Amino acid sequence: MIDTTADNAARSAGGDPTKRNVFILSACLALSMTGTSLNMVISALTGQALASKTAAIAVPFFGEIPEVAFATLPLTMQFIGTMIATIPASMFMRRVGRRIGFTLGQVIGVVGSGLACYAIILGEFWMFVACGLLIGFHNAFWQYYRFAASETASPAFKSKAISLVMAGGVVAAIFGPELAKLSNDLLAPVSFAGSFAAISVLCMVTIVLLQFVRIPSLTAEERKDSGRPLAEIARQPAFLVALLAAMFGYASMSLVMTATPLAMAVCGFGLADTAFVIQWHALGMFAPSFFTGSLIRKFGVLTIIKAGAVLVGGCVLVSLSGIALSDFWVALVLLGIGWNFMFIGGTALLTETYRPAERNKVQAMNDFLVFGTVSVASLSAGLLQHMVGWEAVNLAITVPVGIAFLAALTLRLRGGVRA
């Protein structure tokens, strides 16, 4: 079934559904990111609690490692699930339309978070890890909200549409950590299970909102035209810079942010302090979205990407300077803003490298590579934090962020796009 009846009505009527779509998609992203923000606060701690009840496992070249070192594995599985599902999700939506695809993604979220709740109640670490994969499949679909917002926008409004949808994450920044604290003991005496039940409810509400989105599907002719080969598109310098900005910006953020709850626990901070830091980190990630699009239009996308890389570098310097609550707080805020500039800048630049018929495959390849790298970063976070420590976690991101900065600088010097 092709999702054309309602979606193509706007096209036929000559109307512009962009503002309506941006508002609804921003609300949907707020709900989805609230679940993700909640997840970021508790997932590693939940994994640590469940893994501590199981035996050590043998790892080639490393010998026996206690499973507690794999506390971030459930979160890593979410990123792996997102990576695996990015291409199928994009191709599925190419066929049936955005609304049906987004709805299916939320249904998967209901199932995945519900099963995660059940796994925690049973005390099953490996079942909880498997649920992370389902939640990752769910995440793969809603990651395309940012691209969907640009598909009915004028060229001048594209970057702002993307930015405004991402601004929905401000709600998540405020309510995600708070919901983590409120729902933590919802199913007492079992800790954390109630939080995943809350995520399931958020997905249900999102399903209702998505029914009001109106994004025209590709026509039959557009679906038949696959456009240029991916290899040809990927050879564009602008595509490479867009990919590196999003990929390394997101992976660096994931590595440090995933390790933060574990590092703070080692330093003696409790859940309330961790939630406070993650809350401000999430605000740093999304609050700039209200003006990132305008900054891109004023100063150019490459300038914003470079500024993001500098801010992430500032996070590293602050993290290396101390382990007080204020150090974690300032570092994670800088990390969030840096991610915002690099990720939104990379997304905006990517939309300039493909034609409408090519959008699904290019977006899919981009997100596959982004979340593949993020998966490695997330898994590495727990291992680095356990085996080497917080300083190593931060130093590990300096090279990839530096590469993204140099790539944007090189493209600017070559005059590829406006600064």
TAWOZI-V753343 format. One record per pair of residues at least 24 apart in sequence whose ideal C-beta (glycine too) atoms are under 7 Angstrom apart, sorted by the first residue. I is the first residue (numbers start at 1). GAP is how many residues later the second one is. Records with the same first field share a line. If there is no record, write none. Layout:
# TAWOZI-V753343
I->GAP  GAP
This chain:
# TAWOZI-V753343
1->95
2->94  95  215
3->93  94  96  97  214
4->213
6->208
7->90  92  207  208  209  210
8->208  209
10->204  206
11->205
16->136
17->135  197
18->134  135  139  143
20->194
21->128  131  192  193  194
22->127  139  142  143
24->185  188  189
25->120  123  124  140  188
26->138  139  141  142
27->141  182
28->114  117  178  181  182
29->113  116  136  137  139  140
30->138  139  141  142
31->171  174  175
32->110  174
33->135  136  139  143
34->137  138  141  142  145  168
35->164  167
36->136
37->135  136  139  140  241  245
38->138  141  142  157  160  161
39->160
40->217  238
41->136  139  220  233  234  237
42->138  150  153
43->31  32
44->27  28  31  214  217  218
45->216
46->74  82  146
47->24  25  26  27  81
49->142
50->73  75  78
51->74
53->70
54->71
67->58
69->313  314  317
70->312
71->191  311
72->186  306  307  309  310
73->56  306  309
74->54  55  58
75->57  183  303
76->299  302  303
77->52  55  56  59
78->54  57  58  61
79->57  292  295  296  299
80->53  56  295
81->51  52  53  54  55  56
82->54  57  58  61  289
83->285  288  289  292
85->51  52  55
86->54  278  281  282  285
87->277  281
89->51  52  55
90->54  270  273  274
91->269  273
93->51  267
94->124  129  266
97->120
98->50  115  117
99->111  112  114  116
101->40
102->39  40  108
103->104  107
104->37
105->33  35  36  37
106->32  97  100  101  104
107->100
108->26  29  30
109->26  29  94
110->90  93  94
112->26
113->83  86  87  90
114->86
116->80
117->76  79  80
120->70  72  73  76
121->66  69  72
143->224
144->219
146->201
147->216
148->67
150->201
151->64
152->63  64
158->190  193
159->134  137  138  189
160->133  134
162->131  182  185  186
163->126  129  130  181
164->125  129
166->120  123  178
167->119  122  123
169->113  116  117  120
170->113  116  117
172->110  114
173->106  109  110  112  113
174->105
176->106
177->98  101  102
180->95
181->90  91  94
222->134  135
225->132
226->131
227->128  130  131
228->130
230->131  135
233->120  121  125  129
236->117
237->174  179
238->111  114  115  173  178  179
239->111  114
240->167
241->108  166  167  170
242->104  107  108  111
243->123  126
244->159  160  163
245->60  97  100  101  159  163
246->96  97  100  101  120  124
247->122  123  126
248->152  153  155  156
249->59  89  90  93  94  97  155
250->89  93  120  124
251->122  123  126  149
252->60  145  148  149
253->82  86
254->120  123  124
255->122  125  126  138  141  142
256->59  79  137  138  141
257->24  75  78
258->120  123
259->122  125  126  131  134
260->68  72
262->120  123
263->122  127
264->64
267->56
269->56
273->52
277->51  52  55
280->49  52  53
281->51  52  54  55
282->54
283->53
284->48  49  51  52  53
285->51  54  55
286->54
288->49  52
289->51  55
292->48  49  52
296->49  52
299->120
300->118  119
301->44  47  48  116
302->106  109  110  115  117
303->116
304->37  41
305->36  37  40  41  99  103
306->99  102  103
307->34
308->30  32  33  34  37
309->29  33  92  95  96
311->26  27  30
312->26  85  89
313->88
316->78  79  81  82
319->71  75
320->71  74
323->67
342->62
